[in-house]
């Protein structure tokens, strides 16, 4: 993957900040408050990841779709899925998956 080390580093940093926010009093009025697995935070976390990656010169975009019958958001970057809220579905904290693309 292009810039893989940067992407993984930024993903870890953004996820840690999202968990810290979700567990803070500032998140009290959000559905994800107290959720260390970041359930209900996928759109917010994906946006934060795209913005942080952009600052490092990596360009991705948010994808909103269905994951096992659930509405979900993740980041598509260079043909890969980067999901920093996969833990809400019982996966590791950060999931990077190669995605097949139609030509």
C-alpha positions in Angstrom: 0.0 0.0 0.0 1.2 3.5 -0.8 2.5 5.2 2.4 1.5 2.2 4.5 3.6 3.2 7.5 2.1 6.7 7.5 -1.4 5.4 7.2 -1.1 2.9 10.0 0.6 5.5 12.3 -2.1 8.1 11.6 -4.9 5.5 12.0 -3.5 4.5 15.5 -3.2 8.1 16.6 -6.7 9.0 15.4 -8.3 5.9 17.0 -6.6 6.7 20.3 -7.9 10.2 20.2 -11.4 9.0 19.3 -11.4 6.5 22.2 -10.2 9.2 24.6 -13.0 11.5 23.4 -15.7 8.8 23.6 -14.8 8.1 27.2 -14.7 11.8 28.2 -17.4 14.0 29.6 -17.4 16.0 26.4 -19.0 13.1 24.6 -21.8 12.8 27.2 -24.6 13.7 24.7 -23.4 11.4 21.9 -24.5 7.7 21.4 -20.8 6.6 21.5 -20.3 8.0 25.0 -18.4 5.5 27.1 -18.0 3.1 24.2 -14.3 2.2 23.9 -15.2 0.0 20.9 -16.3 3.2 19.2 -19.8 1.8 18.4 -21.9 4.6 16.8 -18.7 6.7 16.1 -17.8 5.4 12.7 -18.8 8.5 10.7 -17.0 10.9 13.1 -13.9 8.7 13.4 -13.7 8.2 9.6 -14.0 12.0 9.0 -11.2 12.6 11.6 -9.0 10.0 9.9 -9.5 11.5 6.4 -8.6 15.0 7.8 -5.5 13.7 9.6 -4.3 11.7 6.6 -4.8 14.7 4.4 -2.4 16.7 6.6 0.2 13.9 5.9 -0.4 14.1 2.1 -2.5 11.0 1.9 -5.8 11.3 0.2 -8.8 9.0 1.1 -12.5 9.4 1.2 -15.3 8.2 3.5 -17.5 5.3 2.3 -20.9 4.7 4.0 -22.5 1.4 3.4 -23.6 -1.9 4.8 -21.5 -4.2 7.0 -23.2 -7.4 8.0 -26.6 -5.7 7.9 -25.4 -2.6 9.8 -25.0 0.9 8.6 -21.3 1.7 8.8 -18.6 4.1 7.6 -14.9 3.5 6.8 -12.2 5.1 4.8 -11.1 4.1 1.3 -7.5 5.1 0.6 -5.5 3.9 -2.4 -7.9 1.0 -3.0 -7.8 -0.2 0.6 -10.4 -0.1 3.3 -9.1 1.4 6.6 -11.5 1.0 9.4 -10.6 2.4 12.8 -13.9 1.5 14.4 -14.0 -2.2 13.4 -13.8 -3.2 17.1 -17.6 -2.5 17.4 -18.1 -5.7 15.3 -15.6 -7.7 17.3 -12.6 -7.2 14.9 -9.2 -5.7 15.9 -9.1 -1.9 16.7 -7.8 -1.1 13.2 -8.5 -3.1 10.1 -6.8 -2.6 6.8 -8.2 -4.7 3.9 -7.2 -4.8 0.3 -10.2 -4.1 -1.8 -10.7 -5.4 -5.4 -11.6 -2.6 -7.8 -13.3 -2.9 -11.1 -11.3 -1.5 -14.0 
